Amino acid sequence: MWERVGKGSLIFMAAIILVSLFSGFAVATEATKFGEYSADDFAYESRCRQCHAIIYGEWEGTMHFNAYLDPFYLEEVKVASADTDGLVDEFCSRCHTPIGVVSGEIPPLDGSGMSDISKLGVQCDFCHVVSGSNGTGNAPFTVTPGDTKWGPFDDSKSAYHDSEYLELYTQSEYCGMCHEVIHPVNGLVIDDTYPTWKDSQYAEDNVECQDCHMTEGITEFKANPGRAGSGAPKRDHISSHDIVGGNVFIPVMFGAGNVADMAIERLQNSATLEVTTPETVATGEEVNIQAAITNSGAGHNIPTGVSEIRQIWLEVMVTDNEGKEIYSAGTLDSEGNIESAKIIYNNVLGDSDGNATDSFWLADRVLEDNRIGPKETVTEEHTFILPEDIVYPLNVETSLNYRSAPQYTIDHLFGEEMHEVPVISMNEVSSTIYDPSTPPEERTDSTPGFSIFAASMAFVLIMHMFYRK
């Protein structure tokens, strides 16, 4: 497939033009080209920090901060580059090191030609010199580095730089420049975070990406009063710049425990879990457990992003009163593989031969899309025959789990036992099944939510101890 492509840059620009035609932008500006500027045209974040210390502190350690330094990205993009003869080098780097691309410093991918400022990922003086856009998808941003900084306020004043208002900063289309990724050769939508929001009830209700990801709220807007910088006027709301998603794995690797904690909180507020179990079942009879999973808090599919490697699944464990395992599904084996899950909620991509692949750069089709859309509910059913040799009552534990990537993917890139991908419980429900002969007054109802609280507190304590260590 790749041999028939020709020059990668031409395909890349063609994809941008195609995206812009359907983006819905009334006024578009020409996307900044590779090598159009020098890294010296951009300011280091240390200058911004002098007046914007709080905002800098929010941004530091986040995935935007580590967009280029992310070791998972660095390893995976090496593989992608080798598989495509370098076609994706500029394509991927345009979002992960935008200054590096517009400064013409990357490729090569090894960073040997990059200045320090280009390694700062998505940083202050990139985001706030975005002066326009040529639509959404594949990073069609226009940047104008210099003394003017753009933002969401029309009355900003600064003694250090000029300030200009740009409506784009208040719109989801700003985020959609990078959070919509389209294959540069075959047009396959690889990351549809922005498009799924655009087609959702959230967009109809004018709930923008910034309303959830740049506020004090987790799944809805919550004002964050304060000042954008020293000497600036106090406002009813200042956008938070942590902009956290669901990645716990990478922040932990960099020691950013606060970012990991916020990601856990966001995951635990994005979905609800309702489990129905029979109150009594006799031995030899069928046990039927039904679980309903609702995407109750995300304005896009869950999971999203490079969702072919993201994993959400339901873990079910049934034990008797002596701890004997009666039934299990969705547990991890000794190598971190998911066993017997009814379904893994993610996107399954296929290559040109129709085989499933986790390498999106080799994909040209979607084989399955098992993700859960905004406000959508999916159900799964677990059944088994209750054996004779059990001790009542039975304990049913269900957990909706998430991890950023399969363990085997990380083992393949870094080597076995180098990094363990954290599994986050997004929601948990406990219930009890009794012997039919047990009098109703002796049946203790389960307490919905208590196990969630207990598990969350235990996880926070463990993570706190880990960070201190």
DRENDO-1510 file (C-alpha; in Angstrom, 1 decimal, always signed):
<recs>
REC; n; res; u; v; w
REC; 1; MET; +0.0; +0.0; +0.0 .
REC; 2; TRP; +2.7; +2.5; +1.0 .
REC; 3; GLU; +4.7; +2.0; -2.1 .
REC; 4; ARG; +1.9; +3.5; -4.2 .
REC; 5; VAL; +1.6; +6.7; -2.1 .
REC; 6; GLY; +4.3; +8.9; -3.4 .
REC; 7; LYS; +5.4; +11.9; -1.4 .
REC; 8; GLY; +4.0; +11.8; +2.1 .
REC; 9; SER; +3.8; +15.5; +2.5 .
REC; 10; LEU; +1.5; +15.8; -0.6 .
REC; 11; ILE; -0.9; +13.2; +0.8 .
REC; 12; PHE; -0.8; +14.9; +4.2 .
REC; 13; MET; -1.7; +18.3; +2.7 .
REC; 14; ALA; -4.4; +16.6; +0.6 .
REC; 15; ALA; -6.0; +15.1; +3.7 .
REC; 16; ILE; -6.0; +18.5; +5.4 .
REC; 17; ILE; -7.7; +20.1; +2.4 .
REC; 18; LEU; -10.3; +17.3; +2.3 .
REC; 19; VAL; -11.0; +17.7; +6.0 .
REC; 20; SER; -11.3; +21.5; +5.7 .
REC; 21; LEU; -13.9; +21.2; +3.0 .
REC; 22; PHE; -16.3; +19.4; +5.4 .
REC; 23; SER; -15.4; +21.1; +8.6 .
REC; 24; GLY; -18.2; +23.7; +8.7 .
REC; 25; PHE; -15.8; +26.6; +9.2 .
REC; 26; ALA; -17.2; +29.7; +7.6 .
REC; 27; VAL; -13.8; +31.4; +7.6 .
REC; 28; ALA; -10.6; +29.3; +7.3 .
REC; 29; THR; -7.0; +30.3; +7.3 .
REC; 30; GLU; -4.2; +28.5; +5.6 .
REC; 31; ALA; -2.5; +25.9; +7.8 .
REC; 32; THR; +1.1; +26.6; +8.8 .
REC; 33; LYS; +3.5; +24.6; +6.8 .
REC; 34; PHE; +6.4; +22.4; +7.8 .
REC; 35; GLY; +9.5; +24.6; +8.4 .
REC; 36; GLU; +7.7; +27.9; +8.0 .
REC; 37; TYR; +9.2; +29.2; +11.2 .
REC; 38; SER; +12.2; +28.9; +13.5 .
REC; 39; ALA; +12.2; +27.5; +17.0 .
REC; 40; ASP; +13.6; +30.9; +18.0 .
REC; 41; ASP; +10.3; +32.5; +17.1 .
REC; 42; PHE; +8.6; +30.8; +20.0 .
REC; 43; ALA; +9.0; +31.7; +23.7 .
REC; 44; TYR; +9.9; +29.2; +26.4 .
REC; 45; GLU; +7.3; +28.4; +29.0 .
REC; 46; SER; +9.6; +29.9; +31.7 .
REC; 47; ARG; +8.7; +33.4; +30.5 .
REC; 48; CYS; +5.0; +32.6; +30.6 .
REC; 49; ARG; +5.3; +31.1; +34.1 .
REC; 50; GLN; +6.5; +34.5; +35.5 .
REC; 51; CYS; +3.0; +35.9; +35.2 .
REC; 52; HIS; +0.9; +32.8; +34.7 .
REC; 53; ALA; +2.2; +30.6; +37.5 .
REC; 54; ILE; -1.1; +28.9; +38.5 .
REC; 55; ILE; -1.9; +28.1; +34.9 .
REC; 56; TYR; +1.7; +26.8; +34.4 .
REC; 57; GLY; +1.3; +24.6; +37.5 .
REC; 58; GLU; -1.9; +23.1; +36.1 .
REC; 59; TRP; -0.3; +22.3; +32.7 .
REC; 60; GLU; +3.0; +20.9; +34.1 .
REC; 61; GLY; +3.0; +17.1; +34.1 .
REC; 62; THR; -0.1; +16.7; +31.9 .
REC; 63; MET; -0.3; +14.7; +28.7 .
REC; 64; HIS; -0.1; +18.0; +26.7 .
REC; 65; PHE; +3.1; +18.8; +28.7 .
REC; 66; ASN; +4.4; +15.3; +27.8 .
REC; 67; ALA; +3.0; +15.0; +24.3 .
REC; 68; TYR; +6.4; +14.5; +22.9 .
REC; 69; LEU; +8.3; +13.1; +25.8 .
REC; 70; ASP; +5.7; +10.4; +26.4 .
REC; 71; PRO; +7.8; +7.2; +26.1 .
REC; 72; PHE; +4.9; +5.2; +24.7 .
REC; 73; TYR; +4.5; +7.6; +21.9 .
REC; 74; LEU; +8.2; +7.7; +21.2 .
REC; 75; GLU; +8.5; +4.0; +21.0 .
REC; 76; GLU; +5.3; +3.5; +18.9 .
REC; 77; VAL; +6.1; +6.2; +16.4 .
REC; 78; LYS; +9.4; +4.6; +15.7 .
REC; 79; VAL; +7.6; +1.4; +14.7 .
REC; 80; ALA; +5.1; +3.4; +12.7 .
REC; 81; SER; +7.9; +5.2; +10.9 .
REC; 82; ALA; +9.7; +1.9; +10.1 .
REC; 83; ASP; +6.5; +0.3; +8.8 .
REC; 84; THR; +5.6; +3.3; +6.5 .
REC; 85; ASP; +9.1; +4.4; +5.3 .
REC; 86; GLY; +8.8; +7.6; +7.3 .
REC; 87; LEU; +5.5; +8.7; +5.9 .
REC; 88; VAL; +4.0; +9.3; +9.3 .
REC; 89; ASP; +6.9; +11.2; +10.8 .
REC; 90; GLU; +5.6; +14.7; +10.2 .
REC; 91; PHE; +2.0; +13.5; +10.3 .
REC; 92; CYS; +2.2; +12.3; +14.0 .
REC; 93; SER; +4.7; +14.9; +15.1 .
REC; 94; ARG; +2.4; +17.8; +14.0 .
REC; 95; CYS; +0.3; +17.2; +17.2 .
REC; 96; HIS; +2.9; +15.8; +19.5 .
REC; 97; THR; +5.6; +18.4; +18.8 .
REC; 98; PRO; +3.9; +21.1; +16.8 .
REC; 99; ILE; +6.8; +23.6; +17.3 .
REC; 100; GLY; +9.2; +20.9; +16.1 .
REC; 101; VAL; +7.2; +20.5; +12.9 .
REC; 102; VAL; +6.6; +24.2; +12.0 .
REC; 103; SER; +10.3; +24.8; +12.8 .
REC; 104; GLY; +11.4; +22.0; +10.4 .
REC; 105; GLU; +13.2; +20.2; +13.2 .
REC; 106; ILE; +11.5; +16.9; +12.9 .
REC; 107; PRO; +12.0; +14.5; +11.2 .
REC; 108; PRO; +14.4; +12.8; +12.1 .
REC; 109; LEU; +12.3; +11.2; +14.8 .
REC; 110; ASP; +15.2; +10.6; +17.2 .
REC; 111; GLY; +15.1; +14.2; +18.3 .
REC; 112; SER; +18.7; +14.9; +17.2 .
REC; 113; GLY; +17.7; +17.9; +15.3 .
REC; 114; MET; +15.3; +19.3; +17.9 .
REC; 115; SER; +15.7; +22.3; +20.1 .
REC; 116; ASP; +14.6; +22.1; +23.8 .
REC; 117; ILE; +11.5; +24.1; +23.2 .
REC; 118; SER; +10.3; +21.7; +20.6 .
REC; 119; LYS; +10.4; +18.9; +23.1 .
REC; 120; LEU; +7.9; +20.7; +25.4 .
REC; 121; GLY; +5.0; +19.1; +23.5 .
REC; 122; VAL; +1.9; +21.2; +23.4 .
REC; 123; GLN; +3.1; +24.3; +25.3 .
REC; 124; CYS; +2.1; +27.8; +26.1 .
REC; 125; ASP; +3.6; +29.7; +23.2 .
REC; 126; PHE; +2.3; +27.2; +20.7 .
REC; 127; CYS; -1.3; +27.2; +21.9 .
REC; 128; HIS; -1.6; +30.9; +22.3 .
REC; 129; VAL; -0.1; +31.9; +19.0 .
REC; 130; VAL; -2.7; +29.8; +17.2 .
REC; 131; SER; -4.3; +32.6; +15.2 .
REC; 132; GLY; -6.7; +30.5; +13.1 .
REC; 133; SER; -7.5; +27.1; +11.6 .
REC; 134; ASN; -8.2; +25.5; +8.3 .
REC; 135; GLY; -10.9; +23.2; +9.9 .
REC; 136; THR; -10.5; +20.2; +12.1 .
REC; 137; GLY; -8.6; +17.0; +11.8 .
REC; 138; ASN; -4.9; +16.3; +11.2 .
REC; 139; ALA; -3.8; +19.5; +12.9 .
REC; 140; PRO; -4.6; +22.2; +10.3 .
REC; 141; PHE; -3.7; +25.0; +12.7 .
REC; 142; THR; -2.4; +28.5; +11.7 .
REC; 143; VAL; +0.2; +29.9; +14.1 .
REC; 144; THR; +1.6; +33.4; +14.1 .
REC; 145; PRO; +4.4; +33.5; +16.6 .
REC; 146; GLY; +5.4; +36.9; +17.9 .
REC; 147; ASP; +4.3; +39.5; +20.5 .
REC; 148; THR; +0.6; +38.9; +20.1 .
REC; 149; LYS; -1.1; +36.1; +22.1 .
REC; 150; TRP; -4.6; +34.9; +21.3 .
REC; 151; GLY; -7.2; +33.7; +23.8 .
REC; 152; PRO; -10.8; +33.6; +24.9 .
REC; 153; PHE; -11.1; +37.1; +26.4 .
REC; 154; ASP; -11.9; +40.3; +24.4 .
REC; 155; ASP; -10.6; +42.7; +27.1 .
REC; 156; SER; -7.3; +41.2; +28.1 .
REC; 157; LYS; -4.3; +43.5; +28.7 .
REC; 158; SER; -0.7; +42.6; +29.4 .
REC; 159; ALA; +2.4; +44.7; +30.0 .
REC; 160; TYR; +4.5; +42.0; +28.4 .
REC; 161; HIS; +2.6; +41.1; +25.2 .
REC; 162; ASP; -0.3; +42.2; +23.1 .
REC; 163; SER; -3.6; +40.2; +23.5 .
REC; 164; GLU; -6.2; +39.4; +21.0 .
REC; 165; TYR; -9.6; +37.6; +21.3 .
REC; 166; LEU; -10.3; +34.7; +19.0 .
REC; 167; GLU; -13.6; +32.9; +19.2 .
REC; 168; LEU; -11.9; +29.6; +18.2 .
REC; 169; TYR; -10.6; +29.4; +21.7 .
REC; 170; THR; -14.1; +29.0; +23.1 .
REC; 171; GLN; -15.1; +26.3; +20.6 .
REC; 172; SER; -14.6; +22.5; +20.4 .
REC; 173; GLU; -13.2; +23.1; +16.9 .
REC; 174; TYR; -10.0; +24.3; +18.6 .
REC; 175; CYS; -9.6; +20.8; +20.2 .
REC; 176; GLY; -10.8; +19.1; +17.1 .
REC; 177; MET; -7.7; +20.2; +15.2 .
REC; 178; CYS; -5.7; +17.4; +16.9 .
REC; 179; HIS; -8.5; +15.3; +18.4 .
REC; 180; GLU; -9.7; +14.1; +15.1 .
REC; 181; VAL; -7.1; +12.0; +13.2 .
REC; 182; ILE; -7.7; +10.8; +9.6 .
REC; 183; HIS; -5.4; +8.3; +7.9 .
REC; 184; PRO; -3.2; +10.3; +5.5 .
REC; 185; VAL; -3.5; +7.7; +2.7 .
REC; 186; ASN; -6.9; +6.0; +2.8 .
REC; 187; GLY; -9.1; +8.5; +4.8 .
REC; 188; LEU; -9.9; +6.1; +7.6 .
REC; 189; VAL; -10.9; +8.1; +10.7 .
REC; 190; ILE; -8.5; +6.9; +13.4 .
REC; 191; ASP; -9.4; +9.2; +16.2 .
REC; 192; ASP; -13.0; +10.4; +16.1 .
REC; 193; THR; -13.2; +12.2; +19.5 .
REC; 194; TYR; -14.3; +15.5; +17.9 .
REC; 195; PRO; -16.7; +14.0; +15.3 .
REC; 196; THR; -18.5; +11.9; +17.9 .
REC; 197; TRP; -18.9; +15.0; +20.0 .
REC; 198; LYS; -20.2; +16.9; +17.0 .
REC; 199; ASP; -22.9; +14.3; +16.4 .
REC; 200; SER; -23.9; +14.1; +20.1 .
REC; 201; GLN; -26.5; +15.7; +22.2 .
REC; 202; TYR; -23.7; +17.6; +23.9 .
REC; 203; ALA; -23.0; +19.5; +20.7 .
REC; 204; GLU; -26.8; +20.2; +20.3 .
REC; 205; ASP; -26.8; +21.6; +23.8 .
REC; 206; ASN; -23.8; +23.7; +23.1 .
REC; 207; VAL; -21.6; +21.9; +25.6 .
REC; 208; GLU; -18.1; +22.4; +24.3 .
REC; 209; CYS; -15.0; +20.3; +25.0 .
REC; 210; GLN; -13.7; +23.1; +27.2 .
REC; 211; ASP; -16.8; +23.0; +29.4 .
REC; 212; CYS; -15.8; +19.6; +30.8 .
REC; 213; HIS; -12.0; +19.5; +30.3 .
REC; 214; MET; -11.1; +23.0; +31.3 .
REC; 215; THR; -13.3; +23.6; +34.3 .
REC; 216; GLU; -13.5; +22.5; +37.9 .
REC; 217; GLY; -16.3; +20.2; +36.9 .
REC; 218; ILE; -15.6; +16.6; +35.8 .
REC; 219; THR; -18.5; +15.9; +33.4 .
REC; 220; GLU; -20.1; +19.3; +33.2 .
REC; 221; PHE; -19.2; +23.0; +33.4 .
REC; 222; LYS; -18.3; +24.3; +36.8 .
REC; 223; ALA; -17.0; +27.9; +37.1 .
REC; 224; ASN; -13.4; +28.4; +38.3 .
REC; 225; PRO; -13.1; +32.0; +39.5 .
REC; 226; GLY; -9.7; +33.6; +39.5 .
REC; 227; ARG; -7.2; +35.5; +37.5 .
REC; 228; ALA; -5.5; +34.5; +34.3 .
REC; 229; GLY; -2.2; +36.0; +35.4 .
REC; 230; SER; -0.6; +38.4; +38.0 .
REC; 231; GLY; -2.2; +41.8; +37.7 .
REC; 232; ALA; -5.1; +40.5; +35.6 .
REC; 233; PRO; -8.7; +41.2; +36.6 .
REC; 234; LYS; -10.6; +38.7; +38.6 .
REC; 235; ARG; -13.1; +36.8; +36.5 .
REC; 236; ASP; -16.0; +34.5; +37.1 .
REC; 237; HIS; -14.2; +31.7; +35.3 .
REC; 238; ILE; -10.6; +31.0; +34.2 .
REC; 239; SER; -10.0; +27.9; +32.1 .
REC; 240; SER; -8.1; +25.2; +34.0 .
REC; 241; HIS; -5.1; +24.1; +31.9 .
REC; 242; ASP; -4.7; +20.5; +33.3 .
REC; 243; ILE; -7.1; +19.4; +30.5 .
REC; 244; VAL; -7.0; +15.8; +31.8 .
REC; 245; GLY; -8.4; +12.8; +30.0 .
REC; 246; GLY; -8.3; +9.2; +31.1 .
REC; 247; ASN; -4.5; +8.5; +30.9 .
REC; 248; VAL; -3.2; +7.3; +34.3 .
REC; 249; PHE; -0.3; +5.2; +32.9 .
REC; 250; ILE; +2.0; +8.0; +31.6 .
REC; 251; PRO; +1.5; +10.6; +34.4 .
REC; 252; VAL; +2.5; +7.9; +36.9 .
REC; 253; MET; +5.6; +7.2; +34.9 .
REC; 254; PHE; +6.6; +10.9; +35.2 .
REC; 255; GLY; +5.7; +11.1; +38.9 .
REC; 256; ALA; +2.7; +13.4; +38.2 .
REC; 257; GLY; +0.4; +11.9; +40.9 .
REC; 258; ASN; -2.0; +14.8; +40.9 .
REC; 259; VAL; -2.6; +14.4; +37.1 .
REC; 260; ALA; -3.1; +10.6; +37.6 .
REC; 261; ASP; -5.6; +11.2; +40.4 .
REC; 262; MET; -7.6; +13.6; +38.2 .
REC; 263; ALA; -7.6; +11.1; +35.4 .
REC; 264; ILE; -9.0; +8.4; +37.8 .
REC; 265; GLU; -11.7; +10.8; +39.0 .
REC; 266; ARG; -12.6; +11.6; +35.4 .
REC; 267; LEU; -12.8; +7.9; +34.5 .
REC; 268; GLN; -14.9; +7.1; +37.5 .
REC; 269; ASN; -17.4; +9.8; +36.6 .
REC; 270; SER; -17.7; +8.9; +32.9 .
REC; 271; ALA; -19.8; +5.8; +33.2 .
REC; 272; THR; -22.5; +4.2; +35.4 .
REC; 273; LEU; -22.9; +0.5; +36.1 .
REC; 274; GLU; -26.2; -1.2; +37.1 .
REC; 275; VAL; -26.1; -4.9; +37.9 .
REC; 276; THR; -29.2; -7.1; +38.4 .
REC; 277; THR; -28.7; -10.4; +40.2 .
REC; 278; PRO; -31.3; -12.9; +41.5 .
REC; 279; GLU; -31.9; -12.7; +45.3 .
REC; 280; THR; -32.0; -16.5; +45.6 .
REC; 281; VAL; -30.9; -19.4; +43.5 .
REC; 282; ALA; -30.9; -23.1; +44.3 .
REC; 283; THR; -28.0; -25.4; +43.5 .
REC; 284; GLY; -28.3; -26.9; +40.0 .
REC; 285; GLU; -30.3; -23.9; +38.7 .
REC; 286; GLU; -29.1; -21.2; +36.4 .
REC; 287; VAL; -27.7; -17.9; +37.7 .
REC; 288; ASN; -28.4; -14.9; +35.4 .
REC; 289; ILE; -26.5; -11.7; +36.0 .
REC; 290; GLN; -27.3; -8.7; +33.9 .
REC; 291; ALA; -25.1; -5.6; +33.7 .
REC; 292; ALA; -26.1; -2.2; +32.1 .
REC; 293; ILE; -23.2; +0.2; +31.3 .
REC; 294; THR; -24.1; +3.8; +30.5 .
REC; 295; ASN; -21.8; +6.4; +29.1 .
REC; 296; SER; -23.2; +9.0; +31.4 .
REC; 297; GLY; -20.5; +11.6; +31.6 .
REC; 298; ALA; -18.4; +11.7; +28.4 .
REC; 299; GLY; -19.3; +13.8; +25.4 .
REC; 300; HIS; -17.6; +11.3; +23.1 .
REC; 301; ASN; -17.3; +7.5; +22.8 .
REC; 302; ILE; -15.7; +5.6; +25.6 .
REC; 303; PRO; -13.0; +4.8; +25.1 .
REC; 304; THR; -11.8; +7.4; +22.7 .
REC; 305; GLY; -8.5; +8.5; +21.2 .
REC; 306; VAL; -6.4; +5.7; +19.8 .
REC; 307; SER; -9.3; +3.4; +20.8 .
REC; 308; GLU; -8.0; +0.3; +19.1 .
REC; 309; ILE; -5.6; -0.1; +22.1 .
REC; 310; ARG; -7.8; +1.4; +24.8 .
REC; 311; GLN; -9.7; -1.3; +26.8 .
REC; 312; ILE; -12.9; -1.1; +28.8 .
REC; 313; TRP; -14.4; -4.4; +30.1 .
REC; 314; LEU; -16.6; -5.8; +32.8 .
REC; 315; GLU; -15.0; -8.1; +35.4 .
REC; 316; VAL; -17.4; -10.4; +37.2 .
REC; 317; MET; -16.4; -12.6; +40.1 .
REC; 318; VAL; -18.7; -14.9; +42.1 .
REC; 319; THR; -17.5; -16.6; +45.2 .
REC; 320; ASP; -19.2; -18.6; +47.9 .
REC; 321; ASN; -19.1; -17.8; +51.6 .
REC; 322; GLU; -15.8; -19.7; +52.0 .
REC; 323; GLY; -14.1; -17.8; +49.2 .
REC; 324; LYS; -14.4; -20.6; +46.6 .
REC; 325; GLU; -14.6; -19.2; +43.1 .
REC; 326; ILE; -17.9; -20.2; +41.4 .
REC; 327; TYR; -17.7; -18.0; +38.2 .
REC; 328; SER; -15.4; -15.4; +36.8 .
REC; 329; ALA; -15.1; -13.3; +33.6 .
REC; 330; GLY; -12.8; -10.5; +32.7 .
REC; 331; THR; -10.0; -11.3; +35.2 .
REC; 332; LEU; -6.4; -10.9; +34.3 .
REC; 333; ASP; -4.0; -13.8; +33.9 .
REC; 334; SER; -0.4; -13.8; +35.2 .
REC; 335; GLU; +0.8; -12.0; +32.0 .
REC; 336; GLY; -1.9; -9.3; +32.2 .
REC; 337; ASN; -4.2; -10.7; +29.5 .
REC; 338; ILE; -7.9; -10.3; +29.9 .
REC; 339; GLU; -9.6; -13.7; +30.3 .
REC; 340; SER; -13.1; -14.6; +29.3 .
REC; 341; ALA; -14.5; -11.1; +29.1 .
REC; 342; LYS; -17.9; -11.0; +27.4 .
REC; 343; ILE; -16.8; -8.0; +25.3 .
REC; 344; ILE; -14.0; -5.5; +25.3 .
REC; 345; TYR; -15.3; -2.1; +24.6 .
REC; 346; ASN; -13.0; -0.6; +22.0 .
REC; 347; ASN; -12.4; -0.2; +18.3 .
REC; 348; VAL; -11.1; -3.1; +16.2 .
REC; 349; LEU; -9.2; -2.0; +13.1 .
REC; 350; GLY; -8.2; -4.2; +10.2 .
REC; 351; ASP; -5.3; -4.0; +7.7 .
REC; 352; SER; -5.5; -4.4; +4.0 .
REC; 353; ASP; -5.7; -8.2; +4.3 .
REC; 354; GLY; -8.7; -7.9; +6.7 .
REC; 355; ASN; -6.7; -9.0; +9.7 .
REC; 356; ALA; -7.1; -7.2; +13.0 .
REC; 357; THR; -4.3; -4.8; +13.9 .
REC; 358; ASP; -3.4; -2.5; +16.8 .
REC; 359; SER; -1.2; -0.5; +14.4 .
REC; 360; PHE; -3.5; +2.2; +13.1 .
REC; 361; TRP; -1.0; +3.3; +10.5 .
REC; 362; LEU; -1.5; -0.1; +8.8 .
REC; 363; ALA; -5.3; +0.0; +9.1 .
REC; 364; ASP; -7.7; +0.7; +6.2 .
REC; 365; ARG; -11.0; -0.5; +7.7 .
REC; 366; VAL; -13.0; -0.9; +10.9 .
REC; 367; LEU; -13.7; -4.5; +11.7 .
REC; 368; GLU; -15.7; -3.9; +14.9 .
REC; 369; ASP; -16.8; -0.8; +16.8 .
REC; 370; ASN; -17.7; -1.8; +20.4 .
REC; 371; ARG; -17.3; +1.6; +22.0 .
REC; 372; ILE; -20.1; +3.2; +24.0 .
REC; 373; GLY; -21.5; +6.4; +22.6 .
REC; 374; PRO; -22.5; +9.5; +24.5 .
REC; 375; LYS; -25.5; +8.8; +26.8 .
REC; 376; GLU; -25.7; +5.3; +25.3 .
REC; 377; THR; -26.4; +2.2; +27.4 .
REC; 378; VAL; -25.2; -1.3; +26.6 .
REC; 379; THR; -26.0; -4.5; +28.4 .
REC; 380; GLU; -24.2; -7.8; +28.8 .
REC; 381; GLU; -25.4; -11.0; +30.4 .
REC; 382; HIS; -23.5; -13.6; +32.4 .
REC; 383; THR; -25.1; -17.0; +33.1 .
REC; 384; PHE; -23.8; -20.2; +34.8 .
REC; 385; ILE; -25.2; -23.3; +36.6 .
REC; 386; LEU; -24.8; -23.1; +40.3 .
REC; 387; PRO; -22.9; -26.2; +41.5 .
REC; 388; GLU; -23.9; -28.4; +44.4 .
REC; 389; ASP; -20.8; -28.0; +46.6 .
REC; 390; ILE; -21.2; -24.4; +47.6 .
REC; 391; VAL; -21.6; -22.6; +50.9 .
REC; 392; TYR; -24.3; -19.8; +50.9 .
REC; 393; PRO; -24.5; -16.9; +50.6 .
REC; 394; LEU; -22.7; -16.1; +47.3 .
REC; 395; ASN; -20.9; -12.8; +46.8 .
REC; 396; VAL; -21.1; -11.2; +43.4 .
REC; 397; GLU; -18.5; -8.5; +42.6 .
REC; 398; THR; -18.6; -6.6; +39.3 .
REC; 399; SER; -16.2; -4.0; +38.2 .
REC; 400; LEU; -16.1; -1.9; +35.1 .
REC; 401; ASN; -12.4; -1.6; +34.3 .
REC; 402; TYR; -10.2; +0.6; +32.0 .
REC; 403; ARG; -6.6; +0.6; +30.9 .
REC; 404; SER; -4.8; +2.7; +28.4 .
REC; 405; ALA; -3.2; -0.2; +26.5 .
REC; 406; PRO; -3.0; -4.0; +26.7 .
REC; 407; GLN; -0.1; -5.3; +28.8 .
REC; 408; TYR; +1.3; -7.2; +25.8 .
REC; 409; THR; +1.6; -4.0; +23.8 .
REC; 410; ILE; +3.7; -2.4; +26.5 .
REC; 411; ASP; +5.8; -5.6; +26.9 .
REC; 412; HIS; +6.4; -5.7; +23.2 .
REC; 413; LEU; +7.6; -2.1; +23.1 .
REC; 414; PHE; +9.6; -1.9; +26.3 .
REC; 415; GLY; +10.3; -5.5; +27.3 .
REC; 416; GLU; +8.5; -7.7; +29.8 .
REC; 417; GLU; +8.2; -6.6; +33.4 .
REC; 418; MET; +9.4; -3.0; +32.6 .
REC; 419; HIS; +6.0; -1.3; +33.0 .
REC; 420; GLU; +2.7; -2.5; +34.4 .
REC; 421; VAL; -0.3; -0.8; +32.9 .
REC; 422; PRO; -2.6; +0.3; +35.7 .
REC; 423; VAL; -6.1; -1.0; +35.6 .
REC; 424; ILE; -8.6; +1.5; +36.8 .
REC; 425; SER; -12.0; +0.5; +38.2 .
REC; 426; MET; -14.4; +3.0; +36.7 .
REC; 427; ASN; -17.4; +1.7; +38.8 .
REC; 428; GLU; -18.1; -1.3; +41.0 .
REC; 429; VAL; -21.3; -3.0; +42.3 .
REC; 430; SER; -21.6; -5.8; +44.9 .
REC; 431; SER; -24.5; -8.0; +45.5 .
REC; 432; THR; -25.5; -11.2; +47.3 .
REC; 433; ILE; -27.3; -14.4; +46.3 .
REC; 434; TYR; -28.9; -16.4; +49.1 .
REC; 435; ASP; -30.2; -20.0; +49.6 .
REC; 436; PRO; -33.9; -20.0; +48.8 .
REC; 437; SER; -34.5; -21.4; +52.3 .
REC; 438; THR; -33.0; -18.3; +53.9 .
REC; 439; PRO; -35.8; -16.3; +55.6 .
REC; 440; PRO; -36.3; -12.9; +54.0 .
REC; 441; GLU; -35.5; -11.1; +57.4 .
REC; 442; GLU; -32.1; -12.8; +57.4 .
REC; 443; ARG; -31.1; -11.5; +53.9 .
REC; 444; THR; -28.9; -8.4; +54.1 .
REC; 445; ASP; -29.3; -6.1; +51.2 .
REC; 446; SER; -26.1; -5.0; +49.5 .
REC; 447; THR; -25.2; -1.4; +49.8 .
REC; 448; PRO; -24.8; +0.1; +46.3 .
REC; 449; GLY; -21.9; +2.4; +46.1 .
REC; 450; PHE; -20.2; +1.4; +49.3 .
REC; 451; SER; -17.8; -0.9; +47.5 .
REC; 452; ILE; -17.0; +1.9; +45.1 .
REC; 453; PHE; -16.1; +4.2; +47.9 .
REC; 454; ALA; -14.0; +1.6; +49.7 .
REC; 455; ALA; -12.2; +0.5; +46.6 .
REC; 456; SER; -11.6; +4.1; +45.6 .
REC; 457; MET; -10.2; +5.0; +49.0 .
REC; 458; ALA; -7.9; +2.0; +49.0 .
REC; 459; PHE; -6.7; +2.8; +45.5 .
REC; 460; VAL; -6.0; +6.4; +46.5 .
REC; 461; LEU; -4.0; +5.3; +49.5 .
REC; 462; ILE; -2.0; +2.8; +47.5 .
REC; 463; MET; -1.2; +5.4; +44.8 .
REC; 464; HIS; -0.3; +8.0; +47.5 .
REC; 465; MET; +2.2; +5.5; +49.1 .
REC; 466; PHE; +3.6; +4.7; +45.6 .
REC; 467; TYR; +4.1; +8.4; +44.8 .
REC; 468; ARG; +5.9; +9.0; +48.1 .
REC; 469; LYS; +8.1; +6.1; +47.5 .
</recs>
